[in-house]
Amino acid sequence: MSKVVTVKERDLLQVLKWLRDLRLRVYKKNIDPWALRQGLLLILHLDTRAALERGVPHEDLRAFDRLVEANAAEILLGKGGKVK
């Protein structure tokens, strides 16, 4: 697992739709939006721990996160960064 790649665009778009719907639900239910952010960060930490326990190297996780952050920066800057 030394080569790190981002996910299929179709899968990412589906997850982004779920998260958009979750954000809308938080708004409609008048839930503190910081609770959503805290929950998302908590699940990322739990996912990281689970990956490490399954033997995924910490370096691979960091490399993947850097790729995702670079891709997000391109999208946010309007450079048309495509989800790979």
LUMNU-890222 format. One record per residue (C-alpha): residue in three letters; x, y, z. Coordinates in pm, whole numbers. Example, Ala and Ser with C-alpha at 12.3 -4.5 7.8 and 13.67 -1.06 7.14 Angstrom:
<site code="Ala" px="1230" py="-450" pz="780"/>
<site code="Ser" px="1367" py="-106" pz="714"/>
This chain:
<site code="Met" px="0" py="0" pz="0"/>
<site code="Ser" px="286" py="234" pz="-69"/>
<site code="Lys" px="108" py="403" pz="-360"/>
<site code="Val" px="-159" py="644" pz="-241"/>
<site code="Val" px="-445" py="746" pz="-468"/>
<site code="Thr" px="-765" py="935" pz="-413"/>
<site code="Val" px="-1103" py="767" pz="-442"/>
<site code="Lys" px="-1341" py="722" pz="-734"/>
<site code="Glu" px="-1525" py="1044" pz="-812"/>
<site code="Arg" px="-1863" py="868" pz="-806"/>
<site code="Asp" px="-1803" py="743" pz="-451"/>
<site code="Leu" px="-1682" py="1080" pz="-328"/>
<site code="Leu" px="-1979" py="1262" pz="-480"/>
<site code="Gln" px="-2217" py="1021" pz="-306"/>
<site code="Val" px="-2052" py="1084" pz="31"/>
<site code="Leu" px="-2055" py="1460" pz="-29"/>
<site code="Lys" px="-2429" py="1442" pz="-99"/>
<site code="Trp" px="-2485" py="1255" pz="228"/>
<site code="Leu" px="-2284" py="1516" pz="417"/>
<site code="Arg" px="-2475" py="1800" pz="248"/>
<site code="Asp" px="-2800" py="1635" pz="355"/>
<site code="Leu" px="-2664" py="1592" pz="708"/>
<site code="Arg" px="-2573" py="1962" pz="723"/>
<site code="Leu" px="-2926" py="2051" pz="612"/>
<site code="Arg" px="-3072" py="1820" pz="877"/>
<site code="Val" px="-2856" py="1984" pz="1145"/>
<site code="Tyr" px="-2988" py="2322" pz="1035"/>
<site code="Lys" px="-3352" py="2210" pz="1023"/>
<site code="Lys" px="-3331" py="2041" pz="1364"/>
<site code="Asn" px="-3169" py="2352" pz="1511"/>
<site code="Ile" px="-2862" py="2155" pz="1623"/>
<site code="Asp" px="-2547" py="2347" pz="1704"/>
<site code="Pro" px="-2337" py="2334" pz="1383"/>
<site code="Trp" px="-2025" py="2299" pz="1598"/>
<site code="Ala" px="-2164" py="1961" pz="1710"/>
<site code="Leu" px="-2154" py="1846" pz="1347"/>
<site code="Arg" px="-1796" py="1965" pz="1309"/>
<site code="Gln" px="-1693" py="1795" pz="1632"/>
<site code="Gly" px="-1863" py="1473" pz="1523"/>
<site code="Leu" px="-1689" py="1477" pz="1186"/>
<site code="Leu" px="-1349" py="1531" pz="1346"/>
<site code="Leu" px="-1415" py="1260" pz="1602"/>
<site code="Ile" px="-1508" py="1006" pz="1334"/>
<site code="Leu" px="-1191" py="1094" pz="1140"/>
<site code="His" px="-980" py="1025" pz="1448"/>
<site code="Leu" px="-1163" py="697" pz="1510"/>
<site code="Asp" px="-1117" py="600" pz="1146"/>
<site code="Thr" px="-746" py="677" pz="1168"/>
<site code="Arg" px="-708" py="462" pz="1476"/>
<site code="Ala" px="-894" py="175" pz="1308"/>
<site code="Ala" px="-675" py="203" pz="997"/>
<site code="Leu" px="-357" py="199" pz="1205"/>
<site code="Glu" px="-482" py="-105" pz="1398"/>
<site code="Arg" px="-543" py="-281" pz="1065"/>
<site code="Gly" px="-182" py="-216" pz="968"/>
<site code="Val" px="-217" py="82" pz="737"/>
<site code="Pro" px="111" py="273" pz="769"/>
<site code="His" px="83" py="618" pz="928"/>
<site code="Glu" px="285" py="758" pz="636"/>
<site code="Asp" px="20" py="634" pz="390"/>
<site code="Leu" px="-255" py="805" pz="587"/>
<site code="Arg" px="-59" py="1131" pz="594"/>
<site code="Ala" px="17" py="1110" pz="222"/>
<site code="Phe" px="-350" py="1049" pz="143"/>
<site code="Asp" px="-456" py="1341" pz="364"/>
<site code="Arg" px="-207" py="1570" pz="189"/>
<site code="Leu" px="-344" py="1470" pz="-153"/>
<site code="Val" px="-698" py="1538" pz="-37"/>
<site code="Glu" px="-601" py="1877" pz="110"/>
<site code="Ala" px="-424" py="1976" pz="-212"/>
<site code="Asn" px="-725" py="1871" pz="-417"/>
<site code="Ala" px="-959" py="2066" pz="-188"/>
<site code="Ala" px="-739" py="2376" pz="-212"/>
<site code="Glu" px="-755" py="2360" pz="-593"/>
<site code="Ile" px="-1134" py="2329" pz="-587"/>
<site code="Leu" px="-1173" py="2613" pz="-336"/>
<site code="Leu" px="-944" py="2837" pz="-536"/>
<site code="Gly" px="-1158" py="2776" pz="-845"/>
<site code="Lys" px="-880" py="2604" pz="-1037"/>
<site code="Gly" px="-1118" py="2332" pz="-1141"/>
<site code="Gly" px="-938" py="2065" pz="-948"/>
<site code="Lys" px="-1095" py="1737" pz="-1048"/>
<site code="Val" px="-1166" py="1466" pz="-797"/>
<site code="Lys" px="-945" py="1173" pz="-891"/>
